[in-house]
């Protein structure tokens, strides 16, 4: 299979458009016959990443690559960065504003959920520069 690459721009000013990339990715993966469980896990990872980019990163770019066995999701923002990645990985830890919380976001589950559903996850961040998250998800049917 020729690798499939999907690229998305995530608008940092709109909660209403957050989720558009994960929805399109899901639809595309479904159309090419990717395992339903892999699609579900990837959709959670991508959606949580999009929301984080809106809340904390001022938007960003997402690139999804699927080679027939492995899904690679790369999320890059140029926001304020994460000062303490270890703390940010704890369930319930959040630096979201009260306004964001009032909208129903910012519960501190984004990065923990991404880690839970990805087979591998790497977070790199520099304060004042931005954050890069790479998640690898393997198709259990094709990687056995």
mmCIF file of the C-alpha atoms, coordinates in Angstrom:
data_MODEL
# 
_entry.id   MODEL 
# 
loop_
_atom_site.group_PDB 
_atom_site.id 
_atom_site.type_symbol 
_atom_site.label_atom_id 
_atom_site.label_alt_id 
_atom_site.label_comp_id 
_atom_site.label_asym_id 
_atom_site.label_entity_id 
_atom_site.label_seq_id 
_atom_site.pdbx_PDB_ins_code 
_atom_site.Cartn_x 
_atom_site.Cartn_y 
_atom_site.Cartn_z 
_atom_site.occupancy 
_atom_site.B_iso_or_equiv 
_atom_site.pdbx_formal_charge 
_atom_site.auth_seq_id 
_atom_site.auth_comp_id 
_atom_site.auth_asym_id 
_atom_site.auth_atom_id 
_atom_site.pdbx_PDB_model_num 
ATOM 1   C CA . UNK A 1 1   ? 0.000   0.000  0.000  1.00 0.00 ? 1   UNK A CA 1 
ATOM 2   C CA . UNK A 1 2   ? 1.207   3.469  -0.893 1.00 0.00 ? 2   UNK A CA 1 
ATOM 3   C CA . UNK A 1 3   ? 1.318   5.559  2.321  1.00 0.00 ? 3   UNK A CA 1 
ATOM 4   C CA . UNK A 1 4   ? -1.634  7.892  2.820  1.00 0.00 ? 4   UNK A CA 1 
ATOM 5   C CA . UNK A 1 5   ? -0.854  11.359 4.172  1.00 0.00 ? 5   UNK A CA 1 
ATOM 6   C CA . UNK A 1 6   ? -3.498  13.771 5.410  1.00 0.00 ? 6   UNK A CA 1 
ATOM 7   C CA . UNK A 1 7   ? -2.665  17.331 6.433  1.00 0.00 ? 7   UNK A CA 1 
ATOM 8   C CA . UNK A 1 8   ? -4.832  19.706 8.415  1.00 0.00 ? 8   UNK A CA 1 
ATOM 9   C CA . UNK A 1 9   ? -4.667  23.269 9.672  1.00 0.00 ? 9   UNK A CA 1 
ATOM 10  C CA . UNK A 1 10  ? -6.268  23.641 13.106 1.00 0.00 ? 10  UNK A CA 1 
ATOM 11  C CA . UNK A 1 11  ? -7.857  27.035 13.699 1.00 0.00 ? 11  UNK A CA 1 
ATOM 12  C CA . UNK A 1 12  ? -6.830  28.318 17.105 1.00 0.00 ? 12  UNK A CA 1 
ATOM 13  C CA . UNK A 1 13  ? -9.711  30.765 17.345 1.00 0.00 ? 13  UNK A CA 1 
ATOM 14  C CA . UNK A 1 14  ? -12.635 28.380 17.023 1.00 0.00 ? 14  UNK A CA 1 
ATOM 15  C CA . UNK A 1 15  ? -13.974 25.672 19.301 1.00 0.00 ? 15  UNK A CA 1 
ATOM 16  C CA . UNK A 1 16  ? -16.713 25.047 16.748 1.00 0.00 ? 16  UNK A CA 1 
ATOM 17  C CA . UNK A 1 17  ? -14.227 23.940 14.073 1.00 0.00 ? 17  UNK A CA 1 
ATOM 18  C CA . UNK A 1 18  ? -12.167 21.855 16.522 1.00 0.00 ? 18  UNK A CA 1 
ATOM 19  C CA . UNK A 1 19  ? -12.851 18.261 15.616 1.00 0.00 ? 19  UNK A CA 1 
ATOM 20  C CA . UNK A 1 20  ? -13.048 18.886 11.862 1.00 0.00 ? 20  UNK A CA 1 
ATOM 21  C CA . UNK A 1 21  ? -9.667  17.243 11.286 1.00 0.00 ? 21  UNK A CA 1 
ATOM 22  C CA . UNK A 1 22  ? -10.467 14.193 13.409 1.00 0.00 ? 22  UNK A CA 1 
ATOM 23  C CA . UNK A 1 23  ? -13.834 13.829 11.647 1.00 0.00 ? 23  UNK A CA 1 
ATOM 24  C CA . UNK A 1 24  ? -12.239 14.005 8.199  1.00 0.00 ? 24  UNK A CA 1 
ATOM 25  C CA . UNK A 1 25  ? -9.474  11.583 9.229  1.00 0.00 ? 25  UNK A CA 1 
ATOM 26  C CA . UNK A 1 26  ? -12.063 9.139  10.577 1.00 0.00 ? 26  UNK A CA 1 
ATOM 27  C CA . UNK A 1 27  ? -14.125 9.317  7.393  1.00 0.00 ? 27  UNK A CA 1 
ATOM 28  C CA . UNK A 1 28  ? -11.051 8.794  5.197  1.00 0.00 ? 28  UNK A CA 1 
ATOM 29  C CA . UNK A 1 29  ? -9.710  5.859  7.215  1.00 0.00 ? 29  UNK A CA 1 
ATOM 30  C CA . UNK A 1 30  ? -13.151 4.254  7.211  1.00 0.00 ? 30  UNK A CA 1 
ATOM 31  C CA . UNK A 1 31  ? -13.394 4.654  3.420  1.00 0.00 ? 31  UNK A CA 1 
ATOM 32  C CA . UNK A 1 32  ? -10.093 2.815  2.850  1.00 0.00 ? 32  UNK A CA 1 
ATOM 33  C CA . UNK A 1 33  ? -11.063 -0.040 5.192  1.00 0.00 ? 33  UNK A CA 1 
ATOM 34  C CA . UNK A 1 34  ? -8.889  0.584  8.246  1.00 0.00 ? 34  UNK A CA 1 
ATOM 35  C CA . UNK A 1 35  ? -9.654  -1.484 11.359 1.00 0.00 ? 35  UNK A CA 1 
ATOM 36  C CA . UNK A 1 36  ? -12.552 0.063  13.324 1.00 0.00 ? 36  UNK A CA 1 
ATOM 37  C CA . UNK A 1 37  ? -10.727 -0.074 16.670 1.00 0.00 ? 37  UNK A CA 1 
ATOM 38  C CA . UNK A 1 38  ? -7.688  1.684  15.195 1.00 0.00 ? 38  UNK A CA 1 
ATOM 39  C CA . UNK A 1 39  ? -9.987  4.382  13.791 1.00 0.00 ? 39  UNK A CA 1 
ATOM 40  C CA . UNK A 1 40  ? -11.669 4.827  17.185 1.00 0.00 ? 40  UNK A CA 1 
ATOM 41  C CA . UNK A 1 41  ? -8.351  5.186  19.023 1.00 0.00 ? 41  UNK A CA 1 
ATOM 42  C CA . UNK A 1 42  ? -6.946  7.539  16.377 1.00 0.00 ? 42  UNK A CA 1 
ATOM 43  C CA . UNK A 1 43  ? -10.089 9.690  16.491 1.00 0.00 ? 43  UNK A CA 1 
ATOM 44  C CA . UNK A 1 44  ? -9.777  10.137 20.266 1.00 0.00 ? 44  UNK A CA 1 
ATOM 45  C CA . UNK A 1 45  ? -6.081  11.035 19.957 1.00 0.00 ? 45  UNK A CA 1 
ATOM 46  C CA . UNK A 1 46  ? -6.668  13.474 17.126 1.00 0.00 ? 46  UNK A CA 1 
ATOM 47  C CA . UNK A 1 47  ? -9.691  15.167 18.724 1.00 0.00 ? 47  UNK A CA 1 
ATOM 48  C CA . UNK A 1 48  ? -7.940  15.640 22.077 1.00 0.00 ? 48  UNK A CA 1 
ATOM 49  C CA . UNK A 1 49  ? -4.939  17.055 20.231 1.00 0.00 ? 49  UNK A CA 1 
ATOM 50  C CA . UNK A 1 50  ? -7.099  19.471 18.254 1.00 0.00 ? 50  UNK A CA 1 
ATOM 51  C CA . UNK A 1 51  ? -8.797  20.720 21.416 1.00 0.00 ? 51  UNK A CA 1 
ATOM 52  C CA . UNK A 1 52  ? -5.417  21.215 23.094 1.00 0.00 ? 52  UNK A CA 1 
ATOM 53  C CA . UNK A 1 53  ? -4.209  23.183 20.076 1.00 0.00 ? 53  UNK A CA 1 
ATOM 54  C CA . UNK A 1 54  ? -7.247  25.464 20.315 1.00 0.00 ? 54  UNK A CA 1 
ATOM 55  C CA . UNK A 1 55  ? -7.059  25.907 24.101 1.00 0.00 ? 55  UNK A CA 1 
ATOM 56  C CA . UNK A 1 56  ? -3.312  26.239 24.525 1.00 0.00 ? 56  UNK A CA 1 
ATOM 57  C CA . UNK A 1 57  ? -1.541  26.429 21.185 1.00 0.00 ? 57  UNK A CA 1 
ATOM 58  C CA . UNK A 1 58  ? -3.314  29.075 19.176 1.00 0.00 ? 58  UNK A CA 1 
ATOM 59  C CA . UNK A 1 59  ? -4.012  26.433 16.545 1.00 0.00 ? 59  UNK A CA 1 
ATOM 60  C CA . UNK A 1 60  ? -1.473  24.466 14.602 1.00 0.00 ? 60  UNK A CA 1 
ATOM 61  C CA . UNK A 1 61  ? -0.921  21.778 12.041 1.00 0.00 ? 61  UNK A CA 1 
ATOM 62  C CA . UNK A 1 62  ? -1.747  18.083 12.090 1.00 0.00 ? 62  UNK A CA 1 
ATOM 63  C CA . UNK A 1 63  ? -0.248  15.472 9.775  1.00 0.00 ? 63  UNK A CA 1 
ATOM 64  C CA . UNK A 1 64  ? -1.566  11.915 9.689  1.00 0.00 ? 64  UNK A CA 1 
ATOM 65  C CA . UNK A 1 65  ? 0.307   9.193  7.816  1.00 0.00 ? 65  UNK A CA 1 
ATOM 66  C CA . UNK A 1 66  ? -0.944  5.622  7.378  1.00 0.00 ? 66  UNK A CA 1 
ATOM 67  C CA . UNK A 1 67  ? 1.251   2.993  5.741  1.00 0.00 ? 67  UNK A CA 1 
ATOM 68  C CA . UNK A 1 68  ? -1.219  0.116  5.931  1.00 0.00 ? 68  UNK A CA 1 
ATOM 69  C CA . UNK A 1 69  ? 0.002   -1.082 9.330  1.00 0.00 ? 69  UNK A CA 1 
ATOM 70  C CA . UNK A 1 70  ? 0.822   1.969  11.403 1.00 0.00 ? 70  UNK A CA 1 
ATOM 71  C CA . UNK A 1 71  ? -0.825  5.347  11.871 1.00 0.00 ? 71  UNK A CA 1 
ATOM 72  C CA . UNK A 1 72  ? 1.485   8.255  12.687 1.00 0.00 ? 72  UNK A CA 1 
ATOM 73  C CA . UNK A 1 73  ? -0.158  11.429 14.009 1.00 0.00 ? 73  UNK A CA 1 
ATOM 74  C CA . UNK A 1 74  ? 2.023   14.535 14.285 1.00 0.00 ? 74  UNK A CA 1 
ATOM 75  C CA . UNK A 1 75  ? 0.586   17.647 15.952 1.00 0.00 ? 75  UNK A CA 1 
ATOM 76  C CA . UNK A 1 76  ? 2.559   20.896 15.966 1.00 0.00 ? 76  UNK A CA 1 
ATOM 77  C CA . UNK A 1 77  ? 1.565   24.218 17.499 1.00 0.00 ? 77  UNK A CA 1 
ATOM 78  C CA . UNK A 1 78  ? 3.410   27.468 18.044 1.00 0.00 ? 78  UNK A CA 1 
ATOM 79  C CA . UNK A 1 79  ? 1.711   28.379 21.302 1.00 0.00 ? 79  UNK A CA 1 
ATOM 80  C CA . UNK A 1 80  ? 2.988   29.113 24.762 1.00 0.00 ? 80  UNK A CA 1 
ATOM 81  C CA . UNK A 1 81  ? 4.510   25.668 25.314 1.00 0.00 ? 81  UNK A CA 1 
ATOM 82  C CA . UNK A 1 82  ? 4.185   23.306 28.267 1.00 0.00 ? 82  UNK A CA 1 
ATOM 83  C CA . UNK A 1 83  ? 6.381   24.291 31.238 1.00 0.00 ? 83  UNK A CA 1 
ATOM 84  C CA . UNK A 1 84  ? 6.017   20.920 33.028 1.00 0.00 ? 84  UNK A CA 1 
ATOM 85  C CA . UNK A 1 85  ? 5.202   17.995 30.719 1.00 0.00 ? 85  UNK A CA 1 
ATOM 86  C CA . UNK A 1 86  ? 5.197   15.498 33.586 1.00 0.00 ? 86  UNK A CA 1 
ATOM 87  C CA . UNK A 1 87  ? 2.491   17.486 35.408 1.00 0.00 ? 87  UNK A CA 1 
ATOM 88  C CA . UNK A 1 88  ? 0.513   17.963 32.178 1.00 0.00 ? 88  UNK A CA 1 
ATOM 89  C CA . UNK A 1 89  ? 0.415   14.173 31.720 1.00 0.00 ? 89  UNK A CA 1 
ATOM 90  C CA . UNK A 1 90  ? -1.455  13.698 35.026 1.00 0.00 ? 90  UNK A CA 1 
ATOM 91  C CA . UNK A 1 91  ? -5.224  13.238 34.778 1.00 0.00 ? 91  UNK A CA 1 
ATOM 92  C CA . UNK A 1 92  ? -7.025  16.350 35.968 1.00 0.00 ? 92  UNK A CA 1 
ATOM 93  C CA . UNK A 1 93  ? -4.055  18.723 35.613 1.00 0.00 ? 93  UNK A CA 1 
ATOM 94  C CA . UNK A 1 94  ? -5.120  21.737 33.568 1.00 0.00 ? 94  UNK A CA 1 
ATOM 95  C CA . UNK A 1 95  ? -3.992  25.252 32.858 1.00 0.00 ? 95  UNK A CA 1 
ATOM 96  C CA . UNK A 1 96  ? -7.184  26.083 30.953 1.00 0.00 ? 96  UNK A CA 1 
ATOM 97  C CA . UNK A 1 97  ? -8.912  29.331 31.823 1.00 0.00 ? 97  UNK A CA 1 
ATOM 98  C CA . UNK A 1 98  ? -12.230 29.387 33.642 1.00 0.00 ? 98  UNK A CA 1 
ATOM 99  C CA . UNK A 1 99  ? -13.856 30.610 30.419 1.00 0.00 ? 99  UNK A CA 1 
ATOM 100 C CA . UNK A 1 100 ? -12.631 27.483 28.606 1.00 0.00 ? 100 UNK A CA 1 
ATOM 101 C CA . UNK A 1 101 ? -13.808 25.267 31.466 1.00 0.00 ? 101 UNK A CA 1 
ATOM 102 C CA . UNK A 1 102 ? -17.226 26.934 31.377 1.00 0.00 ? 102 UNK A CA 1 
ATOM 103 C CA . UNK A 1 103 ? -17.462 25.812 27.734 1.00 0.00 ? 103 UNK A CA 1 
ATOM 104 C CA . UNK A 1 104 ? -16.942 22.215 28.896 1.00 0.00 ? 104 UNK A CA 1 
ATOM 105 C CA . UNK A 1 105 ? -13.280 21.883 27.916 1.00 0.00 ? 105 UNK A CA 1 
ATOM 106 C CA . UNK A 1 106 ? -10.010 21.947 29.862 1.00 0.00 ? 106 UNK A CA 1 
ATOM 107 C CA . UNK A 1 107 ? -10.683 19.091 32.294 1.00 0.00 ? 107 UNK A CA 1 
ATOM 108 C CA . UNK A 1 108 ? -7.076  17.951 32.132 1.00 0.00 ? 108 UNK A CA 1 
ATOM 109 C CA . UNK A 1 109 ? -7.749  14.707 30.259 1.00 0.00 ? 109 UNK A CA 1 
ATOM 110 C CA . UNK A 1 110 ? -6.355  15.596 26.818 1.00 0.00 ? 110 UNK A CA 1 
ATOM 111 C CA . UNK A 1 111 ? -2.752  14.373 27.071 1.00 0.00 ? 111 UNK A CA 1 
ATOM 112 C CA . UNK A 1 112 ? -3.630  11.431 29.382 1.00 0.00 ? 112 UNK A CA 1 
ATOM 113 C CA . UNK A 1 113 ? -6.307  10.244 26.915 1.00 0.00 ? 113 UNK A CA 1 
ATOM 114 C CA . UNK A 1 114 ? -3.916  10.626 24.001 1.00 0.00 ? 114 UNK A CA 1 
ATOM 115 C CA . UNK A 1 115 ? -1.318  8.523  25.821 1.00 0.00 ? 115 UNK A CA 1 
ATOM 116 C CA . UNK A 1 116 ? -3.945  5.924  26.786 1.00 0.00 ? 116 UNK A CA 1 
ATOM 117 C CA . UNK A 1 117 ? -5.061  5.343  23.180 1.00 0.00 ? 117 UNK A CA 1 
ATOM 118 C CA . UNK A 1 118 ? -1.703  5.627  21.378 1.00 0.00 ? 118 UNK A CA 1 
ATOM 119 C CA . UNK A 1 119 ? 0.801   2.786  21.323 1.00 0.00 ? 119 UNK A CA 1 
ATOM 120 C CA . UNK A 1 120 ? 3.616   5.332  21.574 1.00 0.00 ? 120 UNK A CA 1 
ATOM 121 C CA . UNK A 1 121 ? 3.561   9.036  22.347 1.00 0.00 ? 121 UNK A CA 1 
ATOM 122 C CA . UNK A 1 122 ? 6.278   11.646 22.492 1.00 0.00 ? 122 UNK A CA 1 
ATOM 123 C CA . UNK A 1 123 ? 5.681   15.212 23.706 1.00 0.00 ? 123 UNK A CA 1 
ATOM 124 C CA . UNK A 1 124 ? 8.300   17.887 23.127 1.00 0.00 ? 124 UNK A CA 1 
ATOM 125 C CA . UNK A 1 125 ? 7.700   21.448 24.187 1.00 0.00 ? 125 UNK A CA 1 
ATOM 126 C CA . UNK A 1 126 ? 9.563   24.669 24.657 1.00 0.00 ? 126 UNK A CA 1 
ATOM 127 C CA . UNK A 1 127 ? 8.022   27.522 26.625 1.00 0.00 ? 127 UNK A CA 1 
ATOM 128 C CA . UNK A 1 128 ? 7.317   30.458 24.330 1.00 0.00 ? 128 UNK A CA 1 
ATOM 129 C CA . UNK A 1 129 ? 7.972   28.375 21.197 1.00 0.00 ? 129 UNK A CA 1 
ATOM 130 C CA . UNK A 1 130 ? 5.324   25.637 21.049 1.00 0.00 ? 130 UNK A CA 1 
ATOM 131 C CA . UNK A 1 131 ? 4.609   21.950 21.391 1.00 0.00 ? 131 UNK A CA 1 
ATOM 132 C CA . UNK A 1 132 ? 5.004   18.898 19.175 1.00 0.00 ? 132 UNK A CA 1 
ATOM 133 C CA . UNK A 1 133 ? 3.150   15.672 19.916 1.00 0.00 ? 133 UNK A CA 1 
ATOM 134 C CA . UNK A 1 134 ? 3.810   12.505 17.915 1.00 0.00 ? 134 UNK A CA 1 
ATOM 135 C CA . UNK A 1 135 ? 1.583   9.476  18.404 1.00 0.00 ? 135 UNK A CA 1 
ATOM 136 C CA . UNK A 1 136 ? 2.054   6.057  16.837 1.00 0.00 ? 136 UNK A CA 1 
ATOM 137 C CA . UNK A 1 137 ? -0.913  3.692  16.657 1.00 0.00 ? 137 UNK A CA 1 
ATOM 138 C CA . UNK A 1 138 ? -0.517  0.173  15.282 1.00 0.00 ? 138 UNK A CA 1 
ATOM 139 C CA . UNK A 1 139 ? -3.204  -1.864 13.546 1.00 0.00 ? 139 UNK A CA 1 
ATOM 140 C CA . UNK A 1 140 ? -3.394  -5.011 15.724 1.00 0.00 ? 140 UNK A CA 1 
ATOM 141 C CA . UNK A 1 141 ? -4.742  -7.024 12.771 1.00 0.00 ? 141 UNK A CA 1 
ATOM 142 C CA . UNK A 1 142 ? -1.770  -6.185 10.549 1.00 0.00 ? 142 UNK A CA 1 
ATOM 143 C CA . UNK A 1 143 ? 1.007   -6.025 13.141 1.00 0.00 ? 143 UNK A CA 1 
ATOM 144 C CA . UNK A 1 144 ? 0.421   -9.433 14.747 1.00 0.00 ? 144 UNK A CA 1 
# 
